[in-house]
Amino acid sequence: MRITLVLLTALIAGCATDPPLDTAPPRGVDLSGHWRLNVADSDDPLRIPQSLGGGAPGGAQRSGRNSRNRSENASGPVALPVQIPTALVAELLRWPGSEIVVRQQGGVATFDSGGDSRVYEPAAARNRSADRAARRGRRSATPATCGWSGASLVVRIVAADDQPGYEARYRLSDDGDRLLQVITMQDGRLSGFTLSRVWDRQ
């Protein structure tokens, strides 16, 4: 458990900056495999409290100055808890599901989970494959901006309607036996709120 927390802390730290994304990972980085969710080491929306004023179990957390709203009274600033809707947390953790099959070719990764298939193609790879996709009678399945930041596959979802924007990062553990996911909220008062999940290689 301690090793998992160290790995997740390092992955979350990598989300602090927002550099341009690469079209491929470093040599030897391959997320391919059959992965099964490790429930014990992953965030569970049913265990995350509505108020994060006192912290959250399972690794969910807020970062520094964004962790609380503030109000003024006679004694000075007072920290107010930030309300995180349970429904939002559940939706963020809905996909991928408990099992994932990942196929990676170069910088392009295909995730299959729960009967849904999503192709994450960095911009350059998408441009090269556009004609082939058109000939197959389909458009690219990439639902968001994506690319590589070092060994992490980064998927950025833009805010739309009542859904906030967020960033999801996928990375292997150092021993290659675990697939780690960290979701970081990008918008407004939820900015900096993180959720994490771990899958074991099958």
Backbone as ProteinMPNN parsed JSONL, in Angstrom:
{"seq_chain_A": "MRITLVLLTALIAGCATDPPLDTAPPRGVDLSGHWRLNVADSDDPLRIPQSLGGGAPGGAQRSGRNSRNRSENASGPVALPVQIPTALVAELLRWPGSEIVVRQQGGVATFDSGGDSRVYEPAAARNRSADRAARRGRRSATPATCGWSGASLVVRIVAADDQPGYEARYRLSDDGDRLLQVITMQDGRLSGFTLSRVWDRQ", "coords_chain_A": {"N_chain_A": [[0.834, -1.207, 0.0], [1.969, 1.227, 0.824], [3.889, 1.593, -1.197], [2.226, 1.954, -3.406], [0.964, 4.386, -2.737], [3.162, 6.115, -2.814], [3.8, 5.975, -5.529], [1.469, 7.052, -6.675], [1.53, 9.611, -5.578], [3.779, 10.671, -6.829], [2.855, 10.651, -9.453], [0.693, 12.42, -9.335], [2.086, 14.744, -8.728], [3.265, 15.229, -11.149], [1.254, 16.425, -12.538], [1.181, 19.066, -12.016], [2.142, 21.005, -13.731], [1.564, 22.254, -17.083], [2.664, 21.344, -19.708], [3.408, 21.318, -23.314], [2.097, 18.53, -25.136], [3.566, 15.414, -26.131], [3.782, 13.381, -29.128], [4.361, 10.741, -28.852], [5.421, 8.245, -26.461], [8.381, 7.869, -24.312], [10.99, 5.616, -25.433], [10.243, 2.2, -25.043], [8.084, 2.447, -23.323], [4.983, 1.122, -22.791], [1.634, 0.717, -22.568], [0.086, -1.462, -23.047], [-1.965, -4.319, -22.381], [-3.904, -6.583, -20.285], [-5.982, -5.462, -17.839], [-7.055, -5.353, -14.43], [-9.223, -3.84, -12.1], [-8.013, -2.691, -9.0], [-9.655, -2.576, -6.273], [-9.242, -1.968, -3.577], [-7.055, -0.233, -3.529], [-7.946, 1.952, -4.892], [-9.851, 4.981, -5.486], [-13.135, 5.303, -4.193], [-16.311, 6.354, -5.038], [-18.416, 6.193, -3.222], [-17.232, 6.293, -0.799], [-16.06, 8.712, -0.608], [-16.351, 11.677, 1.082], [-19.025, 14.12, 1.108], [-18.198, 16.643, 1.881], [-15.009, 17.991, 1.667], [-13.592, 19.294, 3.538], [-12.191, 18.276, 5.702], [-10.401, 16.57, 4.56], [-9.967, 13.6, 2.469], [-10.621, 10.08, 2.189], [-8.799, 7.319, 0.68], [-7.088, 8.545, -1.124], [-8.117, 10.715, -2.563], [-7.93, 14.208, -2.979], [-7.435, 17.732, -2.393], [-5.474, 20.363, -3.764], [-3.16, 22.613, -2.252], [-3.725, 26.06, -2.385], [-6.178, 25.935, -3.609], [-7.807, 24.355, -2.136], [-9.878, 25.128, -0.435], [-12.795, 27.227, -0.078], [-12.986, 30.666, 1.026], [-14.034, 32.764, 3.731], [-14.812, 35.869, 5.383], [-14.633, 36.895, 8.767], [-14.942, 38.377, 12.032], [-12.618, 37.449, 13.116], [-10.909, 37.066, 11.045], [-9.857, 35.354, 7.975], [-11.786, 32.441, 7.231], [-11.772, 28.995, 6.734], [-13.809, 27.324, 4.454], [-15.632, 24.312, 3.789], [-15.322, 22.552, 0.688], [-17.805, 21.536, -1.505], [-18.221, 18.487, -3.066], [-19.996, 17.012, -5.495], [-21.399, 13.8, -5.168], [-22.439, 12.424, -7.344], [-21.017, 13.494, -9.478], [-18.424, 12.615, -8.905], [-18.832, 9.851, -9.12], [-19.456, 9.663, -11.855], [-17.058, 10.454, -13.044], [-15.476, 8.3, -12.366], [-16.629, 6.251, -13.689], [-15.83, 5.242, -16.167], [-12.681, 4.206, -17.441], [-13.939, 0.824, -16.85], [-14.086, -1.952, -14.511], [-12.425, -3.769, -15.731], [-9.896, -3.565, -18.216], [-8.713, -3.647, -21.523], [-5.835, -2.8, -23.085], [-4.404, -1.657, -26.037], [-1.533, -0.676, -27.545], [0.056, 1.152, -30.06], [2.881, 2.569, -31.058], [2.443, 5.927, -30.366], [-0.281, 5.809, -30.129], [-3.089, 4.749, -28.369], [-5.469, 2.255, -27.648], [-8.299, 1.792, -25.734], [-10.273, -0.708, -24.378], [-13.198, -1.34, -22.673], [-15.829, -2.595, -20.788], [-17.46, -3.043, -23.053], [-17.137, -0.743, -24.503], [-15.102, 1.101, -26.712], [-12.299, 3.156, -26.975], [-10.223, 5.317, -28.741], [-7.173, 6.788, -28.334], [-5.506, 9.189, -29.825], [-2.746, 11.115, -30.392], [-2.435, 14.469, -31.747], [-0.777, 14.657, -34.135], [-0.615, 11.983, -34.949], [-3.287, 11.546, -35.419], [-3.771, 13.184, -37.581], [-2.269, 11.891, -39.552], [-3.693, 9.551, -39.793], [-6.19, 10.234, -40.687], [-7.209, 10.046, -43.356], [-7.228, 7.277, -43.707], [-9.087, 6.531, -41.77], [-11.375, 7.766, -42.778], [-11.737, 6.305, -45.125], [-12.446, 3.914, -44.022], [-14.926, 4.489, -43.262], [-15.49, 5.752, -40.86], [-15.051, 8.152, -38.206], [-12.334, 9.501, -36.249], [-12.058, 8.038, -33.006], [-11.203, 9.441, -30.868], [-11.985, 11.24, -28.016], [-11.085, 13.627, -26.988], [-8.483, 16.109, -26.397], [-5.281, 14.726, -26.535], [-2.154, 13.17, -25.6], [1.342, 12.618, -24.902], [3.11, 12.933, -21.879], [6.118, 12.655, -20.912], [6.326, 9.469, -19.554], [3.626, 9.238, -19.26], [0.314, 8.859, -20.466], [-1.751, 11.374, -21.459], [-4.989, 12.633, -21.185], [-7.15, 15.12, -22.039], [-10.12, 16.549, -21.158], [-12.443, 18.809, -22.292], [-14.428, 21.312, -20.714], [-17.987, 21.086, -20.842], [-21.366, 21.973, -21.267], [-22.948, 21.07, -18.329], [-20.828, 19.727, -17.338], [-17.688, 19.649, -15.819], [-14.33, 20.5, -16.919], [-11.558, 18.22, -17.151], [-8.481, 16.438, -16.491], [-7.028, 13.378, -17.358], [-4.571, 11.085, -16.437], [-2.582, 8.364, -17.417], [-0.414, 5.802, -16.405], [2.276, 3.442, -16.121], [3.215, 1.515, -13.231], [6.439, 1.408, -11.586], [7.389, -1.225, -11.692], [5.908, -2.201, -13.754], [3.642, -3.714, -13.374], [1.278, -2.56, -12.702], [-1.367, -0.391, -13.696], [-1.795, 2.986, -13.503], [-4.106, 5.559, -12.785], [-4.759, 8.998, -12.693], [-7.07, 11.472, -12.101], [-7.544, 14.85, -12.61], [-9.261, 17.702, -11.712], [-10.034, 20.615, -13.654], [-11.394, 23.024, -13.647], [-12.675, 26.06, -12.252], [-13.929, 26.204, -8.917], [-13.46, 23.566, -8.335], [-10.986, 23.044, -9.243], [-7.935, 21.342, -9.181], [-8.775, 19.284, -7.538], [-8.403, 15.818, -7.03], [-8.677, 12.421, -8.196], [-7.986, 8.956, -7.941], [-7.091, 5.787, -9.433], [-6.238, 2.284, -9.537], [-5.11, -0.364, -11.522], [-4.446, -3.855, -11.758], [-2.123, -5.926, -13.49], [-3.182, -8.6, -15.56]], "CA_chain_A": [[0.0, 0.0, 0.0], [2.86, 2.379, 0.893], [4.485, 1.775, -2.52], [1.185, 2.513, -4.272], [0.769, 5.799, -2.401], [4.328, 6.846, -3.316], [3.664, 6.058, -6.981], [0.392, 7.98, -6.992], [1.983, 10.954, -5.225], [4.672, 11.113, -7.9], [2.049, 10.888, -10.645], [-0.059, 13.648, -9.107], [3.031, 15.857, -8.812], [3.506, 15.496, -12.552], [0.117, 17.152, -13.102], [1.206, 20.452, -11.555], [2.405, 21.881, -14.854], [0.761, 21.93, -18.246], [3.536, 21.529, -20.871], [2.893, 20.731, -24.552], [2.115, 17.071, -25.131], [4.295, 14.756, -27.2], [2.973, 12.446, -29.915], [4.742, 9.374, -28.512], [6.116, 8.154, -25.179], [9.783, 7.445, -24.424], [11.194, 4.25, -25.894], [10.02, 1.144, -24.058], [6.851, 2.666, -22.553], [3.875, 0.467, -23.481], [0.529, 0.471, -21.632], [-0.68, -2.617, -23.511], [-2.175, -5.404, -21.438], [-5.235, -6.813, -19.714], [-5.878, -4.883, -16.505], [-8.233, -5.509, -13.557], [-9.244, -2.8, -11.071], [-7.697, -3.002, -7.618], [-10.625, -1.743, -5.55], [-8.697, -1.539, -2.291], [-6.112, 0.855, -3.71], [-8.562, 2.949, -5.767], [-10.893, 5.808, -4.888], [-14.508, 4.817, -4.306], [-17.183, 7.518, -4.857], [-19.292, 6.018, -2.076], [-16.481, 6.55, 0.426], [-15.57, 10.083, -0.603], [-17.365, 12.497, 1.75], [-19.538, 15.286, 0.398], [-17.355, 17.779, 2.217], [-13.598, 17.647, 1.768], [-12.94, 20.229, 4.438], [-11.27, 17.576, 6.587], [-9.616, 15.592, 3.813], [-10.746, 12.508, 1.909], [-9.923, 8.809, 2.188], [-8.565, 6.666, -0.606], [-6.19, 9.288, -1.988], [-8.714, 11.922, -3.136], [-7.429, 15.356, -2.24], [-7.356, 19.028, -3.057], [-4.127, 20.893, -3.644], [-2.844, 23.933, -1.705], [-4.589, 27.229, -2.257], [-7.498, 25.677, -4.171], [-8.486, 23.318, -1.377], [-11.039, 25.601, 0.319], [-13.287, 28.59, -0.223], [-12.72, 31.404, 2.251], [-14.966, 33.806, 4.108], [-14.236, 36.755, 6.384], [-15.408, 37.278, 9.948], [-14.188, 39.268, 12.901], [-11.325, 36.852, 13.449], [-10.105, 36.91, 9.834], [-10.332, 34.347, 7.016], [-12.234, 31.152, 7.749], [-11.823, 27.998, 5.669], [-15.095, 26.681, 4.281], [-15.473, 23.073, 3.034], [-15.747, 22.528, -0.704], [-18.756, 20.469, -1.73], [-17.982, 17.719, -4.276], [-21.167, 16.153, -5.704], [-21.109, 12.372, -5.296], [-22.786, 12.011, -8.706], [-19.908, 13.887, -10.342], [-17.33, 11.696, -8.628], [-19.195, 8.556, -9.69], [-19.369, 9.747, -13.311], [-15.646, 10.497, -13.405], [-14.903, 6.977, -12.149], [-17.457, 5.247, -14.37], [-15.085, 4.646, -17.275], [-12.826, 2.783, -17.727], [-14.562, 0.008, -15.82], [-13.26, -2.806, -13.654], [-11.426, -4.446, -16.553], [-9.493, -2.823, -19.405], [-7.707, -4.197, -22.431], [-5.164, -1.689, -23.751], [-3.518, -1.99, -27.154], [-0.785, 0.531, -27.895], [0.955, 1.114, -31.212], [3.537, 3.87, -31.043], [1.826, 6.831, -29.41], [-1.734, 5.648, -30.186], [-3.55, 3.728, -27.43], [-6.879, 1.906, -27.707], [-8.799, 1.25, -24.477], [-11.538, -1.44, -24.456], [-13.7, -1.6, -21.327], [-17.278, -2.633, -20.657], [-18.104, -2.97, -24.357], [-16.847, 0.549, -25.127], [-13.733, 1.211, -27.194], [-11.895, 4.537, -27.205], [-8.898, 5.428, -29.332], [-6.5, 8.027, -27.965], [-4.503, 9.49, -30.837], [-2.205, 12.481, -30.38], [-2.826, 15.236, -32.93], [-0.015, 14.306, -35.336], [-1.023, 10.642, -35.362], [-4.645, 11.649, -35.928], [-3.688, 13.751, -38.927], [-1.76, 10.887, -40.468], [-4.643, 8.46, -39.976], [-7.512, 10.765, -41.043], [-7.67, 9.484, -44.617], [-7.528, 5.862, -43.513], [-10.33, 6.441, -41.014], [-12.464, 8.136, -43.68], [-11.966, 5.19, -46.034], [-13.128, 2.848, -43.274], [-16.282, 4.952, -42.995], [-15.684, 6.219, -39.479], [-14.157, 9.217, -37.788], [-11.507, 9.13, -35.108], [-12.818, 7.864, -31.771], [-10.599, 10.217, -29.799], [-12.99, 12.176, -27.515], [-10.501, 14.8, -26.352], [-7.076, 16.332, -26.669], [-4.47, 13.757, -25.816], [-0.758, 13.096, -25.969], [2.207, 12.021, -23.9], [3.976, 13.756, -21.047], [7.022, 11.628, -20.418], [5.766, 8.121, -19.638], [2.19, 9.294, -18.978], [-0.669, 9.206, -21.48], [-2.576, 12.452, -20.91], [-6.246, 12.859, -21.899], [-7.753, 16.354, -21.52], [-11.528, 16.709, -21.501], [-12.842, 20.207, -22.197], [-15.724, 21.508, -20.061], [-19.125, 21.196, -21.754], [-22.655, 21.996, -20.573], [-22.8, 21.101, -16.878], [-19.715, 18.88, -16.962], [-16.432, 20.402, -15.742], [-13.189, 19.938, -17.617], [-10.611, 17.511, -16.304], [-7.369, 15.778, -17.156], [-6.752, 12.025, -16.868], [-3.231, 10.598, -16.776], [-2.382, 6.922, -17.264], [1.009, 5.493, -16.368], [2.622, 2.179, -15.486], [4.064, 1.538, -12.039], [7.836, 1.172, -11.926], [7.605, -2.633, -12.026], [5.108, -2.532, -14.923], [2.544, -4.617, -13.033], [0.074, -1.803, -12.383], [-1.728, 0.774, -14.5], [-2.25, 4.026, -12.577], [-4.866, 6.658, -13.37], [-5.056, 10.139, -11.831], [-7.96, 12.46, -12.703], [-7.404, 16.157, -11.953], [-10.237, 18.671, -12.179], [-9.366, 21.764, -14.241], [-12.251, 24.207, -13.711], [-13.3, 26.781, -11.152], [-13.69, 25.869, -7.517], [-13.026, 22.176, -8.222], [-9.651, 22.927, -9.81], [-6.953, 20.729, -8.296], [-9.327, 18.093, -6.889], [-7.909, 14.644, -7.734], [-9.164, 11.074, -7.929], [-7.011, 8.004, -8.483], [-7.433, 4.371, -9.483], [-5.135, 1.38, -9.833], [-5.451, -1.661, -12.116], [-3.376, -4.839, -11.743], [-1.966, -6.679, -14.745], [-3.712, -9.971, -15.518]], "C_chain_A": [[0.868, 1.256, 0.0], [3.467, 2.666, -0.479], [3.486, 2.414, -3.467], [0.993, 3.997, -4.016], [1.932, 6.638, -2.905], [4.22, 7.041, -4.815], [2.606, 7.077, -7.373], [0.78, 9.409, -6.664], [2.89, 11.516, -6.311], [3.902, 11.446, -9.159], [1.255, 12.173, -10.517], [0.861, 14.861, -9.231], [3.31, 16.221, -10.255], [2.403, 16.284, -13.213], [0.181, 18.64, -12.782], [1.444, 21.43, -12.689], [1.617, 21.409, -16.059], [1.583, 22.133, -19.521], [2.884, 20.97, -22.121], [3.041, 19.213, -24.507], [2.89, 16.535, -26.327], [3.374, 13.782, -27.932], [3.288, 10.991, -29.605], [5.463, 9.367, -27.171], [7.592, 7.839, -25.383], [9.876, 5.986, -24.865], [10.972, 3.256, -24.751], [8.764, 1.309, -23.215], [5.672, 2.108, -23.344], [2.805, 0.104, -22.456], [-0.261, -0.783, -21.978], [-0.802, -3.68, -22.421], [-3.629, -5.538, -21.062], [-5.149, -6.43, -18.246], [-7.181, -5.051, -15.728], [-8.128, -4.533, -12.389], [-8.907, -3.374, -9.697], [-8.538, -2.07, -6.752], [-10.026, -1.175, -4.276], [-7.772, -0.332, -2.421], [-6.652, 1.986, -4.582], [-9.596, 3.764, -5.012], [-12.269, 5.221, -5.182], [-15.444, 5.996, -4.066], [-18.095, 7.408, -3.651], [-18.578, 6.285, -0.759], [-15.936, 7.967, 0.487], [-16.638, 10.984, 0.001], [-17.8, 13.67, 0.886], [-18.667, 16.508, 0.653], [-15.924, 17.316, 2.361], [-12.857, 18.59, 2.697], [-11.933, 19.566, 5.347], [-10.435, 16.552, 5.876], [-10.5, 14.468, 3.341], [-9.952, 11.232, 1.936], [-9.63, 8.344, 0.776], [-7.741, 7.476, -1.573], [-6.789, 10.536, -2.601], [-8.29, 13.126, -2.318], [-7.571, 16.613, -3.059], [-5.955, 19.561, -2.859], [-4.144, 22.319, -3.109], [-3.94, 24.965, -1.639], [-5.983, 26.982, -2.809], [-8.342, 24.779, -3.285], [-9.724, 23.808, -0.638], [-11.476, 26.979, -0.17], [-13.009, 29.325, 1.078], [-13.761, 32.498, 2.461], [-14.314, 34.649, 5.189], [-15.199, 36.896, 7.555], [-14.509, 38.126, 10.827], [-12.802, 38.744, 13.209], [-10.427, 36.689, 12.235], [-10.658, 35.818, 8.939], [-10.714, 33.045, 7.705], [-12.344, 30.179, 6.578], [-13.203, 27.351, 5.639], [-14.916, 25.409, 3.457], [-15.99, 23.213, 1.612], [-16.654, 21.328, -0.925], [-18.481, 19.79, -3.071], [-19.159, 16.778, -4.48], [-20.769, 14.697, -5.91], [-21.395, 11.886, -6.714], [-21.665, 12.344, -9.68], [-18.731, 12.939, -10.159], [-17.607, 10.342, -9.267], [-19.062, 8.565, -11.208], [-17.914, 9.747, -13.768], [-15.0, 9.117, -13.294], [-15.66, 5.869, -12.873], [-16.679, 4.521, -15.454], [-13.633, 5.089, -17.218], [-13.402, 2.024, -16.543], [-13.574, -0.87, -15.078], [-12.219, -3.597, -14.434], [-11.159, -3.63, -17.818], [-8.537, -3.681, -20.221], [-7.144, -3.013, -23.199], [-4.267, -2.241, -24.852], [-2.841, -0.689, -27.589], [0.126, 0.272, -29.083], [1.591, 2.494, -31.34], [2.923, 4.749, -29.972], [0.314, 6.718, -29.341], [-2.155, 4.497, -29.283], [-5.056, 3.523, -27.572], [-7.274, 1.236, -26.398], [-10.139, 0.568, -24.748], [-11.977, -1.774, -23.045], [-15.211, -1.566, -21.329], [-18.009, -2.513, -21.981], [-17.881, -1.669, -25.099], [-15.384, 0.586, -25.53], [-13.425, 2.669, -27.498], [-10.444, 4.57, -27.677], [-8.315, 6.789, -28.984], [-5.331, 8.239, -28.914], [-4.018, 10.932, -30.675], [-2.431, 13.155, -31.719], [-2.094, 14.808, -34.19], [-0.427, 12.939, -35.85], [-2.418, 10.674, -35.96], [-4.63, 12.195, -37.349], [-3.227, 12.715, -39.935], [-2.785, 9.808, -40.768], [-6.01, 8.931, -40.463], [-8.046, 10.142, -42.323], [-8.041, 8.02, -44.474], [-8.845, 5.683, -42.774], [-11.526, 6.754, -41.907], [-12.784, 6.986, -44.629], [-12.674, 4.033, -45.338], [-14.545, 3.265, -42.889], [-16.529, 5.364, -41.57], [-14.737, 7.37, -39.212], [-13.349, 8.748, -36.59], [-12.35, 9.056, -33.849], [-12.239, 8.664, -30.616], [-11.572, 11.282, -29.309], [-12.418, 13.473, -26.98], [-9.08, 14.992, -26.84], [-6.258, 15.316, -25.885], [-3.05, 13.774, -26.352], [0.035, 12.532, -24.807], [3.021, 13.088, -23.18], [4.931, 12.795, -20.36], [6.389, 10.265, -20.62], [4.258, 8.088, -19.409], [1.372, 9.623, -20.225], [-1.632, 10.2, -20.862], [-3.803, 12.651, -21.798], [-6.928, 14.06, -21.258], [-9.163, 16.514, -22.064], [-11.927, 18.157, -21.265], [-14.225, 20.304, -21.553], [-16.818, 21.687, -21.103], [-20.414, 21.087, -20.955], [-22.43, 22.073, -19.069], [-21.655, 20.219, -16.4], [-18.411, 19.687, -16.934], [-15.338, 19.735, -16.564], [-12.259, 19.224, -16.645], [-9.519, 16.881, -17.154], [-7.173, 14.407, -16.524], [-5.375, 11.602, -17.352], [-3.134, 9.11, -16.467], [-0.887, 6.638, -17.341], [1.214, 4.131, -15.72], [3.373, 2.433, -14.184], [5.49, 1.182, -12.46], [8.111, -0.279, -12.315], [6.767, -3.098, -13.213], [3.906, -3.401, -14.649], [1.248, -3.895, -12.709], [-0.101, -0.651, -13.373], [-2.358, 1.788, -13.559], [-2.989, 5.111, -13.338], [-5.041, 7.748, -12.323], [-5.893, 11.126, -12.627], [-7.807, 13.757, -11.909], [-8.405, 17.13, -12.555], [-9.522, 19.948, -12.599], [-10.136, 23.077, -14.103], [-12.658, 24.743, -12.351], [-12.925, 26.282, -9.773], [-13.247, 24.429, -7.325], [-11.584, 21.985, -8.703], [-8.663, 22.377, -8.787], [-7.453, 19.512, -7.56], [-8.92, 16.865, -7.698], [-8.577, 13.365, -7.265], [-8.165, 10.104, -8.545], [-7.553, 6.574, -8.453], [-6.217, 3.566, -9.92], [-5.699, 0.097, -10.415], [-4.229, -2.57, -12.052], [-3.323, -5.592, -13.065], [-2.462, -8.11, -14.556], [-2.908, -10.878, -16.446]], "O_chain_A": [[0.579, 2.223, -0.704], [3.558, 3.822, -0.891], [3.837, 3.304, -4.242], [0.873, 4.782, -4.956], [1.725, 7.756, -3.377], [4.506, 8.122, -5.329], [2.811, 7.872, -8.29], [0.405, 10.331, -7.388], [2.787, 12.688, -6.672], [4.234, 12.401, -9.862], [1.149, 12.938, -11.477], [0.462, 15.89, -9.777], [3.565, 17.385, -10.564], [2.576, 16.769, -14.331], [-0.675, 19.402, -13.23], [0.994, 22.574, -12.62], [1.069, 20.307, -16.064], [1.249, 22.994, -20.334], [1.909, 20.224, -22.024], [3.983, 18.683, -23.919], [2.874, 17.13, -27.405], [2.32, 13.406, -27.42], [2.566, 10.096, -30.043], [6.054, 10.374, -26.782], [8.015, 7.569, -26.507], [8.932, 5.217, -24.683], [11.457, 3.455, -23.637], [8.408, 0.401, -22.464], [5.394, 2.572, -24.449], [3.042, -0.722, -21.574], [-1.197, -1.13, -21.258], [0.127, -3.91, -21.647], [-4.474, -4.733, -21.454], [-4.352, -6.992, -17.495], [-8.27, -4.911, -16.284], [-7.074, -4.412, -11.764], [-9.444, -4.404, -9.288], [-8.172, -0.916, -6.529], [-10.279, -0.02, -3.932], [-7.714, 0.503, -1.518], [-5.901, 2.881, -4.97], [-10.154, 3.302, -4.017], [-12.527, 4.713, -6.273], [-15.392, 6.597, -2.992], [-18.512, 8.429, -3.104], [-19.219, 6.48, 0.274], [-15.406, 8.383, 1.517], [-17.746, 11.046, -0.532], [-17.044, 14.153, 0.044], [-18.429, 17.311, -0.25], [-15.644, 16.362, 3.088], [-11.63, 18.677, 2.65], [-10.939, 20.18, 5.735], [-9.804, 15.723, 6.532], [-11.657, 14.372, 3.752], [-8.738, 11.258, 1.733], [-10.141, 8.897, -0.197], [-7.688, 7.133, -2.754], [-6.042, 11.364, -3.123], [-8.289, 13.069, -1.088], [-7.8, 16.566, -4.268], [-5.309, 19.232, -1.864], [-5.011, 23.123, -3.455], [-4.944, 24.793, -0.948], [-6.897, 27.749, -2.507], [-9.48, 24.466, -3.635], [-10.556, 22.99, -0.245], [-10.661, 27.788, -0.614], [-12.816, 28.696, 2.119], [-14.291, 33.074, 1.511], [-13.37, 34.203, 5.842], [-16.412, 37.002, 7.373], [-13.432, 38.545, 10.403], [-11.903, 39.521, 13.532], [-9.296, 36.223, 12.368], [-11.8, 35.394, 9.113], [-10.049, 32.605, 8.642], [-12.939, 30.502, 5.55], [-13.705, 26.888, 6.664], [-14.128, 25.408, 2.512], [-16.976, 23.907, 1.363], [-16.294, 20.21, -0.559], [-18.505, 20.451, -4.109], [-19.316, 15.829, -3.712], [-19.902, 14.396, -6.731], [-20.675, 11.032, -7.232], [-21.388, 11.574, -10.6], [-18.114, 12.509, -11.133], [-16.721, 9.751, -9.884], [-18.606, 7.583, -11.793], [-17.576, 9.112, -14.767], [-14.079, 8.801, -14.046], [-15.365, 4.688, -12.69], [-16.849, 3.316, -15.64], [-13.375, 6.265, -16.964], [-13.37, 2.488, -15.403], [-12.38, -0.575, -15.02], [-11.23, -4.049, -13.858], [-12.081, -3.075, -18.415], [-7.664, -4.354, -19.674], [-7.88, -2.302, -23.884], [-3.481, -3.163, -24.633], [-3.511, 0.277, -27.955], [0.873, -0.705, -29.107], [0.921, 3.466, -31.687], [2.883, 4.37, -28.801], [-0.322, 7.447, -28.58], [-1.638, 3.387, -29.413], [-5.823, 4.485, -27.613], [-6.672, 0.242, -25.993], [-11.049, 1.196, -25.291], [-11.237, -2.41, -22.294], [-15.812, -0.611, -21.819], [-19.09, -1.927, -22.025], [-18.38, -1.5, -26.211], [-14.518, 0.149, -24.771], [-14.188, 3.342, -28.192], [-9.564, 3.939, -27.092], [-8.902, 7.822, -29.305], [-4.306, 7.564, -28.823], [-4.807, 11.867, -30.808], [-2.603, 12.474, -32.729], [-2.73, 14.612, -35.226], [-0.574, 12.751, -37.057], [-2.715, 9.928, -36.893], [-5.377, 11.734, -38.212], [-3.739, 12.666, -41.054], [-2.773, 9.213, -41.845], [-6.91, 8.108, -40.638], [-9.212, 9.75, -42.378], [-9.036, 7.564, -45.039], [-9.633, 4.796, -43.104], [-12.564, 6.099, -41.816], [-13.951, 6.715, -44.912], [-13.404, 3.268, -45.968], [-15.277, 2.495, -42.267], [-17.67, 5.331, -41.108], [-13.738, 7.54, -39.911], [-13.651, 7.715, -35.991], [-13.237, 9.881, -33.63], [-12.738, 8.573, -29.494], [-11.96, 12.152, -30.088], [-13.176, 14.345, -26.556], [-8.537, 14.174, -27.584], [-6.517, 15.079, -24.705], [-2.779, 14.323, -27.42], [-0.537, 12.028, -23.841], [3.546, 14.017, -23.794], [4.589, 12.193, -19.342], [5.961, 9.933, -21.726], [3.67, 7.007, -19.369], [1.7, 10.557, -20.956], [-2.265, 9.904, -19.849], [-3.678, 12.817, -23.011], [-7.25, 14.031, -20.07], [-9.371, 16.601, -23.274], [-11.767, 18.675, -20.16], [-15.093, 19.473, -21.817], [-16.616, 22.352, -22.119], [-20.548, 20.229, -20.083], [-21.804, 23.012, -18.577], [-21.515, 19.982, -15.2], [-18.068, 20.338, -17.921], [-15.416, 18.545, -16.866], [-12.18, 19.576, -15.468], [-9.627, 16.804, -18.378], [-7.153, 14.281, -15.3], [-5.049, 11.744, -18.531], [-3.548, 8.654, -15.401], [-0.184, 7.151, -18.211], [0.425, 3.714, -14.872], [4.077, 3.434, -14.046], [5.71, 0.707, -13.574], [8.961, -0.544, -13.164], [6.886, -4.245, -13.644], [3.208, -3.797, -15.582], [0.226, -4.536, -12.467], [0.864, -0.031, -13.819], [-3.346, 1.485, -12.89], [-2.553, 5.535, -14.408], [-5.428, 7.462, -11.19], [-5.484, 11.571, -13.7], [-7.927, 13.761, -10.684], [-8.404, 17.359, -13.764], [-8.524, 20.332, -11.99], [-9.594, 24.139, -14.408], [-12.945, 23.985, -11.424], [-11.765, 25.978, -9.494], [-12.712, 24.087, -6.27], [-11.027, 20.894, -8.584], [-8.566, 22.882, -7.669], [-6.65, 18.763, -7.002], [-9.069, 16.857, -8.92], [-8.985, 13.236, -6.111], [-7.561, 10.411, -9.573], [-8.346, 6.201, -7.589], [-5.304, 4.074, -10.571], [-6.65, -0.47, -9.878], [-3.105, -2.117, -12.267], [-4.355, -5.861, -13.68], [-2.2, -8.745, -13.535], [-3.199, -12.069, -16.55]]}, "name": "protein", "num_of_chains": 1, "seq": "MRITLVLLTALIAGCATDPPLDTAPPRGVDLSGHWRLNVADSDDPLRIPQSLGGGAPGGAQRSGRNSRNRSENASGPVALPVQIPTALVAELLRWPGSEIVVRQQGGVATFDSGGDSRVYEPAAARNRSADRAARRGRRSATPATCGWSGASLVVRIVAADDQPGYEARYRLSDDGDRLLQVITMQDGRLSGFTLSRVWDRQ"}
